[in-house]
């Protein structure tokens, strides 16, 4: 049924109010994580009262009215659930965890997104967004407009922020690992020889690949200061070097969330070094990155556009790319043949061949 002009205007107004106050959703979520509410409810094994939540929070002067109002918003956002239980004095409201959202919010769980949420809502990063229009006018990175340096330099100067940043990166890396192993299991299985993880950090990802596919001879390749901190992994050889200079020879190369950190020019340099490192007829590269769908309606399409702004905020050359961007980049880098594999997670897998 066609909307009247008034109905359409009201819907537009409602959407605008949602955008105006969107930051409050993340602030309320941060509040719940700092108070440990998800873990308090989980430790009880089921829905509990507001008083029981309050009792689990270490604060002698807790304001239960404010707590209730924060919980009310988070229930509307499907972070928590409510159940109403009859009692002698009326109904008691019990707060519980949601089946598929709260699991990502437990401290220390295998799939916890808590470190990433706390980093993105950190005052240092939040303040950066207030300079977004300045960045549009003048260029540069939003973070450096506020702090006078890039995020990596800021982390080096601030140990607490550095730990938070590293924890955030580690938690997202864990989330990506299992979908990659499942979504590209046949691709890894078809590697008849060696695999180099370029920019592989301390080697956790390639170690998981080798564990699932023991026939692969794996190399974890990164800068010297990274490799010196890398633990030993069975079936993995650590090699230090610089991907802009040369990449170790292998039958296949993995680039997991590497290229989105660099400009097109730098990516082409990396890709050309990949071409030199793999067999022309049988070699391949495996790229794990977001593929932007600006008009898509998939569960992560809007998140992909947001991540593009995040990359722009903290990285001078960082950006996410759409399918045509990847096609152009790969062709110029020496990979005329590629296919994009959608996996049931945030990133996609791009498999490319030089011939």
C-alpha positions, 0 to 999 in steps of 0.5 A: 500500500502506498504511503501518504506524504505524512506517513512517509515523512513520519517514517523518515523522521523516525529513521533520523532519530534512530541515527541521531541517537545511535551512539547511545546504543554503543555506550549502553552496551559498553556500560553493560560490559564494564559492569560485567552484566552478561557474565553475572547472568551467565554465572547464574545459569538462567534469567535473574532479577535486577537485584541479583544483577546489582548484587553481582556488581562491585559497587557499594553505592549502585543506583538500581534505577539507572541500571534498570533504565540501561537494561530497558534499552538493551532489552529493546536492542535484543542484547538481553531478554525479559521474562515476567514471573508472578509473585505475591507482590505482583510481577517480577521481571527476570533478565536473561541472555539472548540465544545468539547475541549474548554469546559474543559478549562474555569475557574470555569466551572463545568467540568474545567480541568484548575487547573489540567493542571496548576498543571501538568505544574508547574515548580516544577513538570516539573523539576522533569521529568528531573531526570527520568533517575536517578530514573530508575538507583537508584529507589525512586520518581522523585519528591523527587530527585529534591526537597528533599521531597515527594510531600505531604511534599512539599505541606505542606511547600508551601501554594500556591502549596498546594492550587493548588494541592488540586484544581487540585485533586478536579477538577478531582474528579468532572469529575469522579463523573458523569460518575461513577453515570451514568455508575454504576447506576444499581450497586448503585441501587442494594445496599440494605443497606449501603455503605462506601466510603473508603478514601472518603475525605470530602464526596462529592462523596458519597453525590452525590451517596446518592442524586441519590440513597436515599435508601443508608445509606452512610458512608464517611470514612477517616483519622481524620484530613480529617474528621474534615474538612468535611462539613455535607452532607444529608444522609452521616455519617462521620467516622474517622479511618485508612483503614489499621486497620479496615473499618466500616461494610457495605453492599458495599464499594467504593474505588475511586482512592485509591489503585493506591496510594499504593504498592501491599502489602498495597493494599492487607492489605486494601482489606483484611480489606474490606473482614472483613467489608462486608457480605461474600455472598452478599457484594461487593466492587466497585473500581474506577481506571484506567485499563491499556491497553498498546497495546490498541487504545482507547481514554484514553489508552495512557493517562493511561500509562502517568498517571502511570508515574505521579503516579510513579513521585509523590508517592513512591508506586503509580502505575496504573495496567493492568487487570492481575495485578488487577486479581492477587491483588484481588484474594490475597486480598480475592476477587476471583470474579470480573468484569471490567465495562468500562464507557465512561470516563477515569477510569473503575469500577471494581466490586468484590465479596468475594464469 
